[in-house]
Amino acid sequence: MIELPGGSWWDWDVLHFDGSQLRLAAGHDLTYHHGLEVVFTDVAYLACPTQFWDPRFREPNLAERALVRRHIGEESPVVVAFDVDAPAGGDLLSCLVAAGSVEVVHGPVYRYWRDNLAAGERLAPHVRPPEPS
């Protein structure tokens, strides 16, 4: 089960996925920055939307664990389940991530170029310096 630090983690998106590492980012508004990342390494199974709101993390049930096992052929060291509201409303959408490990990283991450970062501040992986004029 994932333990999140206190904070406003309403808005979520897939910040980065390269086939092995998945970075989910969270904050109260993801327009300019986020304050939390859930980083999965050695991802073997992924079923979640690219953007979602207010996930409810929980232990995966037996059927979800069996589904992952069927798809990857073995037990995964980490299986995380969470539910989000379906975009059309009404129902919950169940999401799963199976990976080798998971880490929760807390701290400001800017989604735009910014000079002179303070200790603990970072830039999102896609941010590049401005082109010289």
C-alpha atoms as one frame of an Amber mdcrd trajectory, in Angstrom:
protein
   0.000   0.000   0.000   1.292   3.468  -0.857   1.540   5.994   1.975   1.225
   9.575   0.741   2.405  12.553   2.819  -0.153  15.126   3.850  -1.040  17.629
   1.154  -3.448  18.483  -1.610  -2.999  15.646  -4.129  -6.139  16.140  -6.198
  -4.741  16.460  -9.750  -2.701  13.517 -11.151  -1.050  12.725 -14.472   1.495
  10.431 -16.068   4.502  12.730 -16.060   6.859  10.217 -17.666   6.767   6.630
 -18.900   9.587   5.085 -20.913   8.454   1.454 -20.821  10.376   0.757 -17.614
  10.006   3.765 -15.308   6.639   5.375 -14.605   6.340   8.752 -12.854   2.899
   9.756 -11.644   2.769  13.413 -10.597   0.287  14.986  -8.198  -0.645  18.402
  -6.882  -3.584  20.738  -6.406  -3.102  22.195  -9.926  -0.612  20.723 -12.408
  -0.424  23.762 -14.689   2.948  25.089 -13.439   4.235  22.625 -10.854   3.546
  19.555  -8.774   4.652  18.555  -5.307   4.498  14.767  -5.290   5.693  11.936
  -7.523   5.044   8.225  -7.247   7.890   6.546  -9.133   7.600   2.921 -10.263
  10.660   1.110 -11.644  10.753  -2.033 -13.776   7.077  -1.646 -14.725   5.653
  -4.934 -15.982   1.928  -4.076 -16.151   0.140  -0.741 -16.378  -3.568   0.040
 -16.589  -4.498   3.631 -15.785  -5.574   6.783 -17.604  -2.990   9.463 -18.407
  -4.864  12.005 -16.260  -7.081  11.389 -13.254  -8.319  13.008 -10.069  -8.397
  12.059  -6.412  -7.287   8.406  -6.587  -8.110   6.070  -3.702  -5.098   3.771
  -3.247  -5.811   0.304  -1.882  -4.453  -3.226  -1.741  -5.127  -5.178  -4.958
  -7.725  -7.920  -4.607  -7.100 -11.577  -5.530  -8.635 -11.203  -9.008  -6.395
  -8.198  -9.779  -3.295 -10.065  -8.594  -4.291 -13.050 -10.773  -4.775 -10.740
 -13.776  -1.285  -9.320 -13.358   0.185 -12.812 -12.888  -1.500 -14.000 -16.125
  -0.111 -11.060 -18.069   3.469 -11.127 -16.797   3.796 -14.850 -16.033   4.904
 -14.482 -12.405   4.280 -12.685  -9.135   5.295  -9.038  -9.204   7.206  -7.588
  -6.231   4.894  -4.553  -6.209   1.239  -4.413  -7.273  -0.565  -1.147  -6.569
  -4.288  -0.682  -7.099  -6.263   2.526  -7.037  -9.731   3.653  -7.998 -10.655
   6.881  -9.775 -13.956   8.344 -10.904 -14.688   7.432 -14.522 -14.650  10.495
 -16.802 -18.261   9.836 -17.890 -19.269   9.846 -14.241 -20.975   7.364 -12.018
 -18.712   4.334 -11.898 -15.253   3.869 -10.469 -12.393   2.919 -12.760  -9.964
   0.415 -11.202  -6.311   0.959 -12.056  -3.282  -1.326 -11.589   0.480  -0.952
 -11.731   2.864  -3.904 -11.305   6.538  -3.071 -10.909   9.817  -4.027  -9.305
   9.678  -1.155  -6.824   7.813   2.030  -5.938   8.982   5.226  -4.254   7.099
   8.335  -3.146   9.079  11.554  -3.771   7.878  14.752  -2.096   9.065  18.215
  -3.137   8.445  20.990  -5.663   8.875  20.120  -9.352   8.440  22.956 -11.848
   6.911  22.346 -15.269   8.575  25.400 -16.828  12.172  26.606 -17.089  13.358
  28.264 -13.913  16.868  29.380 -13.002  18.387  29.222  -9.539  16.469  26.315
  -8.043  16.493  26.136  -4.265  17.579  23.016  -2.399  15.067  20.219  -3.007
  13.460  21.881  -6.045  13.589  20.156  -9.454  12.474  20.622 -13.034  10.116
  18.127 -14.694  11.886  15.734 -17.115  10.409  17.422 -20.203  11.532  20.977
 -19.295  14.363  22.392 -21.410  16.155  25.755 -21.231  14.863  28.497 -23.518
  16.457  28.830 -26.956  18.959  31.700 -27.155  17.630  34.637 -29.175
